[in-house]
Amino acid sequence: LKQSSSGFTVEWSKNCLPLNINQSSRIINTTYPNGTALLTFHALHNIDAGNYTCTVNLKGQGSHSFTMRLRLEGSRCNIPPKFLSPPGNQTYTLNVGSWLVLNCTVKQF
């Protein structure tokens, strides 16, 4: 999402992808001439969790970015999986050209 104000533009992205808030009435983007950019969420959902980046493009002076992480308490995404296999760290020493299949089995809570 890109929004312009006097002398600069603001772009929001989520997880390194441009944020499209036109599809959601729950998220509102506001940019003020003093340089303040707000991304307002109404009724957060689990899908809102992620890394949000605000990129400010200053005309003639380049761009600057800042990334914030949004975590939601009680979200399944915040509960780390339990690794069933392998049971611990594994080290493999193989010859170049060898075949290898790595198994990673997890249990999600």
N, C-alpha and C positions, 0 to 999 in steps of 0.2 A: 504494500500500500504506500503510495507516494502522495504527500500533501505539501503544497507550496505556501510560503509566507514571504515577507519582505526580505530579500537577500539570501534565502536558504530554502532547501527542500528537506523534508523528513520522510524517510522510508522505514517501514516496520517489516520485519521478517520473523518467522517462527521456524525454528530448527533449520535455519539456512535457506528457507524458501520464502518467497514474497508472501506477505500476509494479505489475504483477500477478505476484508471484513464486510464487503458488500453483500455477502451471502448470509451474514449473521446480524440480527438486530440486537444481539446481546453485547456486541463490542462496538465501542464508539471511539473514533480517532479525532483528537482536537489538537490543533497547532496554533499557538499564539505568536504574534509578531515579536514578542520579547525573547523568543527562543525556547519557550516551554512547549513540549509535545507530550500529550497525555494519551494513553491507551486505556480506556475504561471498560471493565468487564462487569456485566450485570448477570448475576446467577452463574457463577463458575461451574463448569462441567469437567469431568475427568479428561476429556479431549483437549481442554485448554492448557493442561500441563505441558511444559516444554521450555525451550530457550528462546527468549524474545530479544531481538536486536533492533535498536534504534540507530539508524544511520543518518547523520546530518551532513548534507552536501552544501558547503558554503561556496557561493559563487566566486570563482577565482582563487579559492583558498583550499581546495581539496575536500575530502570527506573525513569524518570521524565517527566511530561506532562504539556502542556500549551494549553489552549483552547481560540480560538478567534471566535467572532461572526461576520458573514458577513451578513449585511443587504443591500438590494438594494433599492434605492429611486425609488418611483413609482411602486414598486412591490405590487400586491394585498395582498401579505402575510404580508406586513407592516402596512396595514390598519386594525385596530381592528374592530371586528364585533360589531354591536349594539344589545344588549340583549333586546328582546321584552318581554320575560317571563322567569323568574319572574321579576317584575319591580324593585326589590331591594333585599337586603340581606334577607334571610328567615331563621327562626329557627324552627325546628321541635322537639318536645318532645314526644317520643313514648316508648312503652314498648318493651322489648326484645321479638322477635318472631313476631312482627307486620309487616305488608306489607307496603311498601312505593314506590310510583312512583314519580320520580323527573322530572319535565319538564324544559327543557332549549331550548328556541326558539330564534334563532339569525337571523339577516339580514346581509349578507355580502355585502359590497359596491364594 
